Amino acid sequence: MPELSGSELFGHERGAFTGAVTARDGAFALAHGGTLFLDEIGELPLALQAQLLRAAQERTYKRVGSNTWHEADFRLVCATNRDLLREEADGRFRRDLYYRIASWSFRLPPLRERAEDIIPLARHFMQQARPDAPDLDEPVREYLLARDYPGNVRDLRNLALRIMHRHVGPGPITIGDMPVDERPAGSA
């Protein structure tokens, strides 16, 4: 429901939609004087993109169900896994919004393009799960480096946590600690 997305960003007035039993501030009001981070901005419907453009450009917004303009001073930071220029060319993202938010952009390469980060990240996630996490033996390191990680860093994090849930004892993490569906072909 687009009005619920609008409510998350702009807030709503009592009675604006079914379930809106009280007025509520949205992300713009809560970010006043600070930073608003919008993750997966490429997923927003076009109608909501138009409202976001005005809020980002004019620093004003209306709550869902209201006729009153509110001001908010914030720094806007956005993230997406989509190519917004391609989305714009395909009619799924507003060009004016792209140029409003893209004053500075940073492309983080997928994990498969930065293999040097895989082992340090895996160790970090494992130590978050268990501060005394043991070392990885060589076959595990080789497997982690060869894996594709379609879910990027989140995928690696989930795998590291699954490994830590299986590992017992003081020795190094071995292929036997890998979840069965992750074990390299031919391993026991």
C-alpha positions in Angstrom: 0.0 0.0 0.0 1.6 3.3 -1.1 0.0 5.3 1.7 1.8 3.0 4.3 5.1 3.8 2.6 4.2 7.4 2.6 3.4 7.2 6.2 6.8 5.7 7.0 8.5 8.6 5.3 6.2 11.5 6.0 4.1 10.4 8.9 0.3 10.4 9.0 -2.7 12.1 10.7 -5.2 10.2 12.7 -7.8 8.6 10.4 -5.7 9.0 7.3 -6.2 5.3 6.5 -7.5 2.2 8.2 -5.5 1.6 11.3 -4.2 5.1 11.7 -5.7 5.6 15.2 -3.3 8.4 16.2 -1.1 10.9 14.4 2.5 9.7 13.8 5.8 11.3 12.8 7.6 9.8 9.9 11.3 9.4 9.0 11.6 13.1 7.8 10.4 14.5 11.1 12.5 12.1 13.0 15.6 13.0 10.9 15.2 16.7 11.5 18.6 18.1 12.4 20.4 14.8 11.4 20.8 12.3 8.7 18.1 10.3 7.0 19.2 7.0 5.4 16.9 5.5 2.8 17.9 2.0 1.9 16.8 0.4 -1.4 15.6 3.7 -2.8 15.3 2.1 -6.2 12.3 0.1 -4.9 10.1 3.2 -4.3 7.0 3.5 -6.5 7.0 6.5 -8.9 4.3 8.3 -7.0 6.3 8.2 -3.8 9.4 9.2 -5.7 7.7 12.5 -6.6 6.9 13.2 -3.0 10.4 12.3 -2.0 11.8 14.7 -4.6 9.9 17.6 -3.1 10.9 16.7 0.4 14.6 16.4 -0.6 14.6 19.6 -2.7 12.3 21.9 -0.7 12.9 20.4 2.7 9.1 20.4 3.2 6.5 17.5 3.3 2.9 16.8 4.2 1.9 14.0 6.5 -0.5 11.4 4.9 -4.0 12.8 5.4 -2.9 16.4 6.1 -2.9 19.7 4.2 -0.2 21.3 6.4 3.3 21.6 5.3 6.1 20.7 7.7 9.8 21.6 7.4 12.7 19.3 8.0 16.4 20.0 7.8 18.3 16.8 7.2 21.1 15.2 5.2 19.8 12.5 2.8 21.9 9.4 2.2 20.5 6.7 0.0 21.5 3.2 -1.0 20.3 0.7 -3.6 21.4 -2.5 -5.3 19.9 -1.3 -8.6 21.5 0.7 -11.5 19.3 3.9 -11.1 20.3 5.2 -14.5 19.1 2.0 -16.1 15.9 2.1 -14.0 15.4 5.7 -15.2 15.8 4.7 -18.8 13.3 1.9 -18.3 10.8 4.4 -16.7 11.0 3.0 -13.2 13.0 5.8 -11.6 12.6 9.6 -11.9 15.5 11.3 -13.6 15.0 14.5 -11.5 15.1 12.5 -8.3 18.3 10.7 -9.5 20.1 14.0 -10.0 18.8 15.4 -6.7 20.2 12.5 -4.7 23.3 11.6 -6.8 25.4 14.7 -6.0 28.0 12.2 -4.6 27.8 8.5 -5.4 29.8 5.6 -4.4 29.7 2.1 -5.9 30.7 -0.7 -3.6 31.8 -3.6 -5.8 30.1 -7.0 -5.0 32.0 -9.3 -2.7 32.9 -11.6 -5.6 35.0 -8.7 -7.0 36.9 -8.1 -3.8 38.1 -11.5 -2.7 40.7 -9.9 -0.3 37.7 -8.9 1.9 36.2 -12.4 2.2 38.4 -14.0 4.9 38.6 -10.9 7.1 34.9 -10.4 6.9 34.2 -14.1 7.6 36.5 -13.9 10.7 34.8 -10.7 11.8 31.3 -12.3 11.6 32.5 -15.4 13.3 34.0 -13.4 16.2 30.8 -11.5 16.5 29.0 -14.8 17.1 31.8 -16.2 19.3 34.6 -14.0 20.5 36.8 -17.0 20.9 36.2 -18.2 17.3 39.0 -20.5 16.1 41.0 -20.2 12.9 39.8 -21.5 9.5 41.6 -24.5 8.1 42.9 -24.1 4.5 40.1 -26.1 2.7 37.5 -23.8 4.4 39.4 -20.7 3.3 39.7 -22.0 -0.2 35.9 -22.8 -0.3 35.0 -19.3 1.1 37.2 -17.7 -1.5 35.8 -19.7 -4.4 32.1 -19.2 -3.5 30.0 -16.7 -5.5 28.0 -15.0 -2.7 24.8 -14.1 -4.7 23.6 -12.3 -1.5 26.8 -10.3 -1.2 28.1 -9.5 2.3 24.8 -10.6 4.0 25.3 -14.0 2.3 28.8 -14.3 3.8 27.5 -13.2 7.2 24.8 -15.8 7.2 27.2 -18.6 6.1 29.7 -17.5 8.8 26.9 -17.7 11.5 25.7 -21.1 10.2 29.3 -22.4 10.5 29.7 -21.1 14.0 26.4 -22.7 15.1 27.8 -26.1 13.9 31.4 -25.7 15.2 32.1 -27.3 18.6 35.4 -27.7 20.4 38.7 -25.9 20.5 40.1 -26.9 17.1 40.0 -25.0 13.8 36.9 -24.7 11.7 37.0 -27.5 9.1 34.9 -28.6 6.2 33.0 -30.8 8.7 31.7 -27.6 10.4 30.2 -26.4 7.1 26.5 -26.8 6.7 25.8 -29.9 4.6 24.3 -27.8 1.7 27.5 -25.7 1.6 30.1 -28.5 1.6 32.3 -28.8 -1.5 31.5 -31.8 -3.7 33.3 -34.9 -2.6 33.7 -33.9 1.0 32.2 -36.0 3.8 
